[in-house]
Amino acid sequence: MFTTALQLVKPGGHVACVSGFLSEQTVTIPLVVWDYGFKERFFTGVFVKDGRDFLERLLIASGRLDPAPMATHILHGWDAPTDGITLCATGTLM
């Protein structure tokens, strides 16, 4: 799994593992995957409760996902909390 992921990622790319390993296993990654140290690829192992949350943050941080089109209303100023409550209660923004 790790070898395939690192082979598919472009040089300078980042592979993140959000999986858990519950037994004492050894994970071996051949040096040929990194072209014996001449290709710059990154591997990060992260323990998170929800892999989807980490993946969404990773996509946003890398610029592959733009969350701006998902925002239906943007509220500014000190009156925004009142407008937000009204929006949630009635479904329309005053």
C-alpha positions as CSV (number, residue, x, y, z in Angstrom):
1,M,0.0,0.0,0.0
2,F,2.7,2.5,0.9
3,T,5.0,1.5,-2.0
4,T,2.1,2.0,-4.5
5,A,1.1,5.3,-3.0
6,L,4.7,6.7,-3.1
7,Q,5.2,5.4,-6.7
8,L,2.0,7.3,-7.8
9,V,2.8,10.6,-6.2
10,K,4.8,13.1,-8.2
11,P,8.2,14.3,-7.0
12,G,7.7,16.8,-4.2
13,G,4.3,15.2,-3.5
14,H,2.9,14.2,-0.1
15,V,1.4,10.9,0.9
16,A,-0.6,10.9,4.2
17,C,-1.6,7.7,6.0
18,V,-4.7,8.1,8.2
19,S,-5.0,4.4,8.9
20,G,-4.3,2.6,12.1
21,F,-2.1,-0.5,12.7
22,L,-3.1,-2.6,15.7
23,S,-0.5,-5.3,15.7
24,E,3.3,-5.2,15.8
25,Q,4.0,-5.3,12.1
26,T,7.0,-4.0,10.2
27,V,6.3,-1.8,7.2
28,T,9.0,-2.0,4.6
29,I,9.3,0.6,1.9
30,P,12.0,-0.1,-0.8
31,L,14.6,2.5,-1.5
32,V,13.8,2.3,-5.2
33,V,10.5,4.1,-4.4
34,W,12.5,7.2,-3.4
35,D,15.0,6.6,-6.3
36,Y,17.6,5.9,-3.6
37,G,17.2,9.3,-2.0
38,F,17.2,11.4,-5.2
39,K,13.5,12.0,-5.4
40,E,11.8,14.3,-2.9
41,R,8.6,12.7,-1.7
42,F,7.0,13.0,1.7
43,F,5.3,10.5,3.8
44,T,3.3,11.4,6.9
45,G,1.6,9.1,9.4
46,V,-1.2,10.8,11.3
47,F,-3.6,9.4,13.9
48,V,-6.9,11.1,13.5
49,K,-10.3,10.1,14.7
50,D,-11.9,10.8,11.4
51,G,-9.9,10.3,8.2
52,R,-12.4,12.3,6.2
53,D,-11.8,15.4,8.2
54,F,-8.0,15.1,7.7
55,L,-8.5,14.5,4.0
56,E,-10.7,17.5,3.6
57,R,-8.2,19.7,5.4
58,L,-5.4,18.3,3.3
59,L,-7.3,19.1,0.0
60,I,-8.1,22.6,1.1
61,A,-4.5,23.3,2.3
62,S,-3.1,22.0,-1.0
63,G,-5.4,24.1,-3.0
64,R,-7.1,21.2,-4.7
65,L,-10.5,22.0,-3.1
66,D,-11.9,25.5,-2.9
67,P,-14.6,25.7,-0.3
68,A,-15.8,29.2,-1.4
69,P,-18.5,28.0,-3.8
70,M,-20.0,26.0,-0.9
71,A,-20.8,29.1,1.2
72,T,-24.3,30.2,0.6
73,H,-24.3,33.2,2.9
74,I,-21.4,35.3,4.3
75,L,-22.3,37.5,7.3
76,H,-20.1,40.4,8.4
77,G,-20.2,42.8,11.3
78,W,-21.6,42.8,14.8
79,D,-25.2,42.3,13.6
80,A,-24.1,39.0,11.9
81,P,-25.0,36.7,14.9
82,T,-28.6,38.0,14.9
83,D,-28.9,37.6,11.1
84,G,-27.4,34.1,11.4
85,I,-29.9,33.1,14.0
86,T,-32.8,34.5,11.9
87,L,-31.4,32.7,8.8
88,C,-31.3,29.4,10.7
89,A,-34.8,29.9,12.2
90,T,-36.6,31.0,9.0
91,G,-34.4,29.8,6.2
92,T,-34.2,33.4,4.8
93,L,-31.8,36.2,5.4
94,M,-33.4,39.5,6.4
